[in-house]
Amino acid sequence: MRHIIAIVTKLVIFTILLFIILDLFFGLTLGQVFTLAVIMTAITYPIGDLWLLRKWGNSMTVLTEFCIIVSFIWLIAGIFFVPYALLDTLVPLGYASIIAAILLSVAEAFYHPYVERHIFNE
């Protein structure tokens, strides 16, 4: 049950912050943002929160998740969600990816102590 609460919390954080940034820059719908958030949560929770957080601690995990988030948003949103993803569209999408990753990394820095307290201390 603790994992479900942690996953849903992360999913809500990702959905809200991604919707603010990607709707503002590119007009992505809530459904597109939610799909992106679900996939990103499915990737970053087991890799970042369960594996890397135990191994490297909060700072390195936040940095690693930042890189994963930037790459993922830039590639996946550019391929599937932004119409006509030409070079002139991909560059601003890169900026939006970096801004979103910065916001999500700040949120992750506060989320990781929750995971350490409630998931690791079983």
C-alpha positions, 0 to 999 in steps of 0.5 A: 500500500505504501508503494501505491501511495508513493506512486500516486503522489509522484504521478500527481506531482508530475501531472500538475507540473508537466501540465503547467509547462507543456500546456503553456508552451505547446498546448498539450492536452491533459490527456497527453500530459497524463500519458507522459506523466504515467510513462515517466512515473513508471520509469523514474519510480523504480529506477530513481526512487527505489534503486538509485536513491538507496545507492547514491542518496538524494542529490545524485538521484535528483541529478540522474532523474533530471537527465532522464526527465529532460531526455524523455520529455524532449524525445517522446513529446517531440515524436508523439505529441507536438505536431510537425516536430521539425527543428524549429519546434524541437529547440523550444521543446528542449527549453520546455523540457529543461524548465519542466525538469528543473521544476520536477527535480525541485519537487523530487528533492522534497519527495525523496525524503518521503520515500526514504521515511515511508518506503525504505523504513518498512 
